[in-house]
Amino acid sequence: MSDNDNECVIEILDDYAVVRLRGEVDLSWSQQVRRAILDALGDTGKVGVELSEVSYIDSSGIAALVEGFQSARSRNQKFGLVAVSIAVMAVLQLARLDRVFPIFADLDAAREA
């Protein structure tokens, strides 16, 4: 997969921001993902990172997610992972972060939490 296949879109739904990621989240792209997550937290205070179309994530991508989670928690904001792909879930489980992040099956469940 080339960098052109990566996509990061922030969508605002009322008081909730969704950061939709697609592609491979690795060192070449993780800073853009980090910035998008932190920007979304500044916009609404409730953020879900939608990961259903992420085919690969490395430690730098996981670090971007962790930073978003910690930033939200320090400011009493809501943060969760939405529709996590099998590839991402495998990494989260390996690092035992599936026990740390709020993980939601879909956007409706995330917004209701």
C-alpha positions in Angstrom: 0.0 0.0 0.0 1.4 3.4 -0.9 1.1 6.6 1.1 -1.6 7.7 -1.4 -3.9 5.0 0.0 -3.8 6.5 3.5 -6.6 8.8 4.5 -7.4 10.8 7.6 -10.7 12.7 7.7 -12.3 14.5 10.7 -16.0 14.5 10.6 -18.0 16.6 13.2 -21.4 15.1 14.2 -23.1 17.5 16.5 -20.9 17.4 19.7 -18.8 14.4 18.6 -15.8 14.3 16.3 -14.9 11.2 14.3 -11.4 10.7 13.0 -11.7 8.2 10.2 -8.5 6.5 9.3 -7.7 4.3 6.3 -4.5 2.6 5.2 -1.3 1.9 7.1 -0.5 3.9 10.1 3.2 3.8 10.4 6.1 6.2 11.2 5.8 8.0 7.9 2.2 9.0 8.6 1.6 8.7 12.4 2.4 12.4 13.1 -0.5 13.5 10.8 -2.8 11.0 12.6 -1.6 12.4 16.0 -2.3 16.0 14.9 -5.7 15.1 13.6 -6.7 13.4 16.9 -5.5 16.3 19.0 -7.2 18.8 16.7 -10.5 16.9 17.0 -10.3 16.9 20.8 -9.9 20.7 20.6 -13.0 20.9 18.4 -15.5 19.0 20.4 -14.2 17.2 23.5 -15.7 13.9 22.4 -13.7 11.9 19.9 -13.9 8.5 18.3 -11.1 7.2 16.1 -12.7 4.9 13.5 -10.2 2.2 12.5 -12.2 -0.3 10.4 -10.2 0.4 7.3 -6.7 0.4 8.9 -4.8 -2.6 7.5 -1.6 -2.0 9.6 -0.5 0.0 12.6 2.9 0.2 14.2 4.1 1.4 17.5 4.2 5.1 16.3 0.5 4.8 15.4 -0.3 3.2 18.7 1.6 6.0 20.4 -0.6 8.6 18.6 -3.8 6.8 19.9 -2.4 6.6 23.4 -1.5 10.3 23.4 -5.0 11.2 22.3 -6.5 9.0 25.0 -4.2 10.6 27.7 -4.9 14.1 26.5 -8.7 13.5 26.6 -8.5 11.9 30.0 -6.5 14.8 31.5 -9.1 17.2 30.3 -12.2 15.1 31.2 -13.0 14.6 27.6 -14.4 11.4 26.0 -12.2 9.3 23.7 -12.7 5.9 22.2 -11.8 3.6 19.3 -14.6 2.7 16.9 -15.0 -0.3 14.6 -11.4 -1.6 15.2 -10.1 -3.7 12.4 -8.7 -7.2 13.0 -5.2 -6.0 12.3 -5.4 -3.1 14.8 -7.1 -5.3 17.4 -4.3 -7.8 17.2 -1.7 -5.1 18.1 -3.9 -3.7 20.8 -4.4 -7.1 22.4 -0.7 -7.9 22.1 0.1 -4.7 24.0 -2.9 -5.3 26.3 -4.2 -1.9 25.3 -7.6 -3.4 24.5 -8.1 -3.3 28.3 -7.2 0.4 28.4 -9.0 2.1 25.5 -12.8 2.3 25.4 -13.6 0.2 22.3 -16.9 0.5 20.5 -18.4 -1.8 17.8 -19.8 1.1 15.9 -20.3 4.9 15.8 -23.8 4.7 17.4 -22.4 2.9 20.4 -19.5 5.3 20.8 -21.7 8.4 20.6 -24.1 7.0 23.3 -21.3 6.2 25.8 
